[in-house]
Structure formats: C-alpha cells, structure tokens
Amino acid sequence: MGNPRLRIAGLTLLLGLAMAGWYYRANLDPRPKVQMADQPCPPPAQQADEVKPVKFDWVELCRYTHENARLLASGAPIDVVFFGDSITEYWAAADPTFFTGGRINRGISGQTSQQLVLRFRQDVLGLKPKIVVMQAGVNDILGNTGLIGPDAFIANFETLVDLAQLHGIAVVIGGLPAASGIPGRDDIDATARAADLNRRLRDLAQRRGLPFADYHAALAGADGRPRAGLSDDGVHLTPAGYTAIRPVAERAVAQARARLPGTA
C-alpha cells in the first residue's frame, strides 16, 4: 500500500508545482496577454507599435480589414480577387496597371494554404467578386505554419474551391512559380517540390473542371528553374517575371469568366 505520509508528501509536491505553474502563467509569463476584443483591428493610426494586433494575428485578418471596408463602401467594381502569398502581393508593386478595372490584390507575403482557408471569408467571400485566382505553395514547402504534406496542401485548395463555388464565385487555380532555391534554406529541393505541387494543382484543376494558370511553365527553363532575369532570389519574381505570367493569368481569368452563369 505504501507509506501514507510519503503519498501525502508526493501529492503536496505535485500540487505545489501545479500552483507554481499557474502563478507563472498568470503573473510572470513575459508574453503579452491578449483576449477577445470587440474591435480587434483598430484603425492603423490608433495602433501603437507595441500593441499592434498583427503581432497576435497569425492569420493576418487585420491586414485588409479596413481596406476591405473602404472598398465596399466606395461602390467600386470588384471583379476578380487575386488571393495568395508574396507572389500575389508583390505583383501589385511590380505591375500596378494590372490591378485596375475591378482586379483586387489580396496577397500576403509568407502565407500558407492554411492561412488562406482561414481568411477566405473576409478577403474573398466578403468582397463578392465574380472570380477568384488562388495561388500559394512556397510557404507550405517551408512549413511556415507547421508541418504539412502535399495531400493536406491539396485538401486546403479543395476547401477553397468548395467555398468559392458554394458562393457562386468562379475559380482559377494558380500554380507555383519555378524555383531554383529558397533563400536561407539550402536543405530544401525547391525545384522538385515546386514542380510536384504544380502537378498536383494541375490535376486538381482538371478534376474539378477549373482553369489552371500555369505560372511555372511561363517561368521555367528546361531544368525547371527560373529563366534568367525572371527571378531575383530563386523564387520571387522580377518585373520581367510578372510580365511573363500576366498573359497566363489573363487567359485563365477569361476561361473562368466564360463559364459564369448567364455568359453567352
């Protein structure tokens, strides 16, 4: 049965350790404390550096909250939303003339397919575009939001397709760019990974009857790496790179538009 005094001492020790852990978390933990807020994304002018909600906003929902509200209030046309990671985000600066006439950029650098799923309602469904062009993958390869396999990556894209189609939005699946390497990650065979995910995305598009914007083919040389002058770091695009993929995106968007209800 054991010594009762020893059992009591052991239980007392465990209780003391548990209380110490609670006290640390409640009072000594150096991490800032956050809680639910009625307005989690205050206007940027009201955000002091030390309390910017983006520090706790791993999905980055605050990134476009106010811009979306202004856009909807303006009544400006919203035709196509380009939705993705840095490849999409940086397109606006490299070729600003592309994002006119109702083309809206909702890319965020560093994002994975998991984050796209979580902000899809705010940054796509809430804008009610006719068409969405979805692109991601490099940051999934990097594991930016944790371990993920190719099957789960494709499942996330399938979820995005389901959500868009449920709300009557036509879908274009955009491929990954050709890659020769990811800065600071020599352990990753980015060329092979990008080619594999593109093959899987192309298969998904074919299975779901969707246009596929094959950015990889527009950028890659015979070795699967970006052709000279199209990437400045092995994965991100130069202005010439965006010039190369622009007609690919435009053709895919035109294909999606032709499939919209009521289109002759």
N, C-alpha and C positions, 0 to 999 in steps of 0.2 A: 504493500500500500504506500510505502514511502513515509518520510518524516513530515508530519503536518506543518511543522514550523518552517521546513525548507520550502514546502509548497506555497505557504503564505508569503514567505520572503520572495520567492520567484514571481508570484503574481503581483506583489507590491512593486518589484523592479520593473516588470513589464508595463504596469500602469504608469509608473513614473516616467518611463521612456515615451509612452504614448502622449502623456501630458506635455512633456518637453517638446515633442514634435509639433503638437498643436500650437503651443505657445510661440515656437519659432515661426511657424507659417503665419500666425495671426499678427505677430508683433515685430519679428526680427528679419523676416524674409526681405531682402533688398529689392526684389522685383516690385514695380509699381502695382498697386491694386486697381482693378477695374471692376465695373459692374454694369448691369443693364442701364442704358440711358435712353430717355425719350427722344433725344436728338443726338445720336452718336456721331454724326458728321456735321459739326458746326461749320459755318462759312469759313473759308480759309483765312480771312482777315482776323478772325477771332481765335485762331489756333496758335497758341504759343508753342515754340519748338518742343518744350518738354512735355506737352500734353496732347500733341497731335494724335488723333485717334488711329492714324495709319500705323502707328507703332504696335497697335494691338489688333490690327485689321489684316490678318494674313491673307484673306481673300481679296482685299483692296476694294471693298464695296464703296468706300468713301471717295475713291479716285474720281469717279464720274457722277456722283450723286447730284451735285449742284449743276454741272454741265448738262446732265440729262433733263433736269427740271427747267433750266433756261431754254433748252432746245424745244421741249414740248410746249412751253408757254409761248414761244415765238410763233408757233404755227408753221415753221419752216418745213419743207418736204423732207421726209425720211424714207428713202427708197431702199438702200442697201446698207446694212451694217457689216463692216469688216471687223471680225471678232477673233482675237488671238493674243499672241505673245509679242516679243520685241520685233519680230519680223513684220508684224502688222503695225505695231505702234510707230516704229521708226519710218515707216512708209510715208507718213504724213509730212515729216520734215524733208525727206528726200525728194518727194514729188507732190507738193501741196496742191497742184492743179488737179490731181486725181480725185481729191476729196472735195468735190463740188457737186452741185446738182442733186443733192439728196444722198450722196455717199458719205457715210459716217464712220469714223475710225474709233474703235473701242478695243485697241490693243493695249496690253500692259506687259512691259518687259519682265522676264523672269517667271511668267506664269506657266502652270502645268494644266493638263486637261482636267484635273480635279478642281482646280480653281475656276476654270471656265464653266464647269457644271454649276458651281455654287453662285456665280454671278450672272448666269444666263438670264434669269428672270428680270433682273434690274437693267442690265445693259443691252439686252436684245428684246425680250418679250415686252418689256415696258415701253419700248420705243415704237413697237408695232411696224417694223419695216416689211416690205414685200419680200425681201431676200436677205439671207444671212450667208456670209462667207466665213467659214470656220477654219482656223489654222493654228496648230500647236504641235509640240513634239520634242523640240530640243531640250526643254527643261524637264520633261519626263525622263529623257535619257540621262540627264544629270541627277535625277532624283531630288529635285528642289523641294518637294513636299513629302518626301519619304519614298520608300521602296515601292516600285510599281513594275509590273511586267507588261509585255506587248499586248496580251489579251485584255488586261484591265484598261490599258490605254484605249484600245479599240472600243471596249464597252463604254467608256466615258463618251467617246464620239457618238456611239449609237444612242446613248441617252440624250445628247444634244439634238440629234436628228429627230428623235421621238418628240421631244419638247417643241421643237420648231414646227414640225408637221402637225402636231396637235393644235397649234395656234394658227395654222394656215400660212406659215412662212416658208417660202421655197428655200432650199438649202444647196449651197455649194461647199464641197469639202476641198480645202486647200492642202496641198502637200507640204512636206518639209523642204527647205532649201537644200541644195547639195552642200555637203560639209567635208572639209579636209581635216578638221580638228576643232575642239572646243578649248578656248584659251584657259590655261591652267589645269587642264585635265588630260594629260598625255596617256592616262590609263584607259581612256575610252576610245574605242574604234568608232569614231563618229561617222565616218564614211559608210561603214557597213550598217550601223544602226539606223542612220537616216534612210538608207535605201530600203531596209527591211520594213520600217514603219510606213514608208511611202507605198510599198507593195501592199501592205495590209489596208491602208487607207483607200487605195485604188480598188481593192477587192470589195471593201465596204460600200464604196460609192456605186460600184457595178451591181452589187447585191440589192441595194436599196433604190436603184434607178436614179442616181443623182449625178450631176456634172462633177467632174474632178478637175481641179485646177492644178496641173502638174508643174509646179514651180521647179521641182528637182530637174526635170528634163530640160527646162528652159535655161538652167544654170550650169548643168554638169557637163564636164568633158568626158572623154572615153573612159577615164579612170574613176568616174563617179565623183570627182572633186570639182569645186567651182572653177570655171574657166578664168583665165587671167583677167583681172580688173573688175570682176563681179562681186568679190567679197574682200573685205579689208582685214578680216581676222580668222578666216576659215569657216565662218558660219553666218555672220551678219552681212547684209548686202550694202554695196556701194550704190550711189545713184544710178550707175550703169546697170547694176543688178536689178534694181527696181524697174528700170526701163525694159529689161528683158522679160520680167514677169507680168508687166502691166497688160499686154495683149492677151496673155493666158487667162488672167482674171476676167478681163472684159468678155472674152469668148464664153467662159463658163457662166458668167452672170447672164449673158444673153440667152444661153441654153436654159437656165433656170427660169428666166422671165417668160420664155416661150411655153413653159409648162404651167404657168399660173392660170387659175380658173378665169374664164372669160377672154383669154388671149386667143386671137384668131390664128 
